[in-house]
Each structure stands twice: as structure tokens, then as C-alpha cells.
Amino acid sequence: MSTKNILSLGPIAARQLSTATVTIPQWDYITPRWLLNLLPYVNVDGGAYRINRVIDKKGKGGALLPELATVGGGENELPTTYVDYEEDPQEIELSAITTVLHTHTRITDLYSNKIDQLREQVRLTVEAVKEREEHEIINNTDFGLLNKVSNDYRIKTRKGAPTPDDLDELLGLIWKKPAFFLAHPKAITAFGREATRRGVPPVVVHLFGSPFITWRGVPLIPSNKLPIAKDGTTRFLLLRVGEDKRGVVGLQKVGVAGEVEPGLSVRYSGTSDNSIASHLVTRYFSLAVLAEDAVASLDGVVLNKYHEYV
């Protein structure tokens, strides 16, 4: 390289004495996972969760309630009664999301400084585990929300696109302390268009430092784990949550060996003759719907209806 007319140190040479400021690995796959933040979790100490229910006896006028009496004065004969329970209650066993993380000891030894290679591998693997957990909470064929909605609590949209009337119908079903709506982000934007079209733009609230639109004071929580069918439709869910409210609860086992978060463990499981270190990553979890009226679904939600504003 000719040095003619060069009066100072050039950038290429100067960079040999500098160190770039680097970020931790950025991954577009990671989402906020609001559902996991809003879902109350119950510790399942024995690995199984039993839902004890009262036997719903049916009579000619509907459900039979305990015999009670409202009395004034006098010596009235009082009724006798009792409340019976199911003899074979439902039990939910915890499921596990698990994998073995492999790292070469040479890589973690030589190329870790301000950013630790092993720590980042564990962090990204844990993020993937949590993403899978939210997917299973919504879609799992055995315990996922979409598959636990009773037929009596499934309704269809009136005209395809999700309207304020449709969400009002859901609120009419889950009227006992509804917690939040859950929908695909595209479904929430579709609802926003319909509400704005009717002159009732949704009120915005802030949760976890982020804005959420609401309807009738109930927040609409987005999750990209709700599927969009081939015909372009999806579903809206409305949930009541909490064990004390006979709602939806997450299940987990707290206190497992190698626990890094409640119910999530990372355990070193040895190094091979090829200098490959192994770490077992495991998350124990499930979901329970304590009552039929804890979750309802709006089906057939159309996403591609737009309006012209003049």
C-alpha cells in the first residue's frame, strides 16, 4: 500500500487496537409472552393436580341445590341436606418440556469474556422453552385452552369480523370476574378497526410497561401462538383466572434440582470424551380449567375486513 500523501493513521490500522462493543444474540423468535405473566401458577407438590367437584344433580327444574329454609316466627320443621362430591375427580399430571444443551468446553473457555458463552446458550434455550410453554398452554390437545372450551361456551361471530357486539356476547358468558381477552395480534387489530368504525375506539391501559386496548374495562392480550386457519380465520378467548375464583390456573412444580426459575431447571449432566458439556434443561408445567364458565371462545374471526373512511 502506498503511503504517499497519507498524513495520519488510517482507520484499518487503527481498528487493530480497538475492540467492538457487542450485543448479546438478538432473536426475533422471542415474544413478550404476556399470557404466562398474567396466568396465576399453582405449585403442584406431588406432580398431579386433583380437581374436586360438587356433584351437579339434575332435577326437573335444573340443578338440585341443597335444601334450605327461610323462616320467620314459629316452630318450623327444618330441612336436612348435604353436598356431595365426585368420587372419581379429574387429575392432571404435569407435562415436561425438556432438552439437552451441548456446549464445547473449548468454546466456553476461550470465547467468554464480558458475555459468557454458556450463559447465553442457556438463556436462549430457556427462552425457547418458555415460547413452547405458551404454545402448549394454548394449543395442547390434552390441556390447551383452545381444546378445553366447553361447547356451551363457544359462539360464532355475527358477521365475520370481531365486533364490539361479539365481545359483549363473550362477556355475557364469562360474567363472573373476567380477567382478559386473549387473541392473535391480527385479531386484536381487526377488532380495533370495527370498534373505531362504530365510533367507540377502545380505551388504552398500560400493563408491564406496554399499552393494551380494552373493551368494557377488560384488556385484550395478544399472543401469536393462537393459530390462524387456512381460511384466514382465528379465535378470541375470554378467561377468568385464579384458583380462588374457580378460573384458569397454570400448574408447575417448584423446588426441583437445579432450579433457575420456579419450575424450570438447568442441570449439568457431564462432559463427554469429546469435550462436549451437557446441561439438562427441563420445565414442568400444565394447565387446569376449574370450571366450564372460566373460558369462552369466539370462533370464525375474520381478519381481512377493512373500511373506507371519508
Salt bridges, closest charged atoms under 4 A:
ASP45 OD1 - LYS253 NZ 3.35
ASP56 OD2 - LYS58 NZ 3.18
GLU91 OE2 - ARG50 NH2 2.54
GLU120 OE1 - ARG123 NH2 2.84
GLU127 OE1 - ARG33 NH2 2.79
GLU131 OE2 - ARG33 NH1 2.79
GLU131 OE1 - LYS225 NZ 2.69
GLU133 OE1 - ARG283 NE 2.99
GLU134 OE1 - LYS225 NZ 2.87
ASP165 OD2 - ARG158 NH1 3.35
ASP168 OD2 - ARG216 NH2 2.97
GLU194 OE1 - ARG198 NH1 2.89
GLU194 OE2 - HIS307 NE2 2.76
ASP244 OD2 - LYS245 NZ 3.78
GLU261 OE2 - LYS130 NZ 2.82
ASP293 OD2 - LYS176 NZ 2.98
ASP293 OD1 - ARG240 NH2 2.81
ASP299 OD2 - ARG154 NH2 2.75
ASP299 OD1 - ARG235 NE 3.09
